[in-house]
Amino acid sequence: MSTPGPRRARLLAAGYVGLVTAAALAHEIAGQPEGGRIPLTLATFPGGIALLVLMYLSAPLTGDGPGTEEAGFSLLAPLFHGAGALLNVLIVWGVIAFARHFRAEARRSRSS
């Protein structure tokens, strides 16, 4: 099996972010049924958790507390899940870029 090209990888990443965002929007439109929260959290792990931690850490700086959310329909949850998925894509991209750089440096140090 060959490695995917850059175009295919970008389409896969965009599809992942779009699918997670669409699923979160459908979950929000359906009235936030209890069974849909766990799969969305797992789909955005660890990016969603990192965003949640950053949000809680920055809440005192902005003056917004964690209890300021409203009950009912909100587009913040789908945006949050989409941002978590985007952060996951960026984490994977960074790990791959680091591994390629490390491999190139290792090959260069062996050849000299």
C-alpha positions in Angstrom: 0.0 0.0 0.0 1.5 3.3 -1.0 1.4 6.5 1.1 -1.3 9.0 0.2 -0.2 12.1 -1.7 -0.5 15.6 -0.3 -3.8 16.2 -2.1 -5.3 13.0 -0.8 -4.1 13.7 2.7 -5.6 17.2 2.6 -8.9 15.9 1.4 -8.9 13.2 4.1 -8.2 15.9 6.8 -10.9 18.2 5.4 -13.3 15.3 5.3 -12.5 14.4 8.9 -13.0 18.0 10.2 -16.2 18.4 8.1 -17.7 15.1 9.2 -17.1 15.7 12.9 -18.5 19.2 12.5 -21.6 18.0 10.6 -22.1 15.2 13.2 -21.9 17.7 16.1 -24.3 20.0 14.3 -26.8 17.1 13.8 -26.4 16.2 17.5 -27.2 19.8 18.4 -30.2 20.0 16.1 -31.5 16.7 17.5 -31.7 18.3 20.9 -28.4 16.9 22.3 -29.4 13.3 23.0 -27.3 11.7 25.7 -26.0 8.9 23.5 -24.2 11.2 21.1 -22.0 13.1 23.4 -19.4 10.3 24.0 -18.7 9.4 20.3 -18.2 13.1 19.5 -15.8 13.5 22.4 -13.9 10.4 21.3 -13.8 11.7 17.7 -12.1 14.9 18.8 -9.8 13.4 21.4 -7.1 14.8 22.3 -7.7 18.1 20.5 -11.1 18.7 22.1 -9.7 18.1 25.5 -6.8 20.5 24.9 -9.2 23.2 23.7 -11.4 22.6 26.8 -8.4 23.0 29.1 -7.3 26.2 27.3 -10.8 27.6 27.5 -11.0 27.0 31.2 -7.5 28.4 31.8 -8.3 31.6 29.9 -11.8 32.1 31.3 -10.6 34.3 34.3 -8.7 36.5 31.8 -11.8 37.2 29.7 -14.2 37.5 32.6 -16.4 34.6 31.4 -16.9 31.8 33.8 -17.6 28.2 32.9 -21.2 28.5 34.0 -22.2 31.2 31.4 -23.6 28.7 28.9 -27.3 28.8 27.9 -29.6 25.8 27.7 -31.1 25.1 24.2 -29.7 25.3 20.7 -26.2 26.7 20.4 -23.7 26.7 17.6 -20.8 26.8 20.0 -20.8 23.0 20.6 -20.4 22.1 16.8 -17.8 24.8 16.4 -15.9 23.4 19.5 -16.0 19.9 18.1 -14.9 21.1 14.7 -12.0 23.1 16.3 -11.0 20.0 18.2 -10.9 18.0 15.0 -8.9 20.7 13.3 -6.4 20.7 16.3 -6.1 16.9 15.9 -5.2 17.4 12.2 -2.6 19.9 13.1 -1.1 17.6 15.8 -0.8 14.8 13.3 0.7 17.1 10.7 3.3 18.3 13.3 4.2 14.8 14.3 4.7 13.7 10.7 6.7 16.8 9.9 8.9 16.2 12.9 9.4 12.5 12.0 10.4 13.5 8.4 12.8 16.1 9.7 14.3 13.7 12.2 14.7 11.0 9.5 16.4 13.4 7.2 18.8 14.6 9.9 19.6 11.0 10.9 20.4 10.1 7.3 22.5 13.2 6.8 24.5 12.5 10.0 25.2 8.9 8.9 26.4 9.9 5.5 29.0 12.4 6.8 
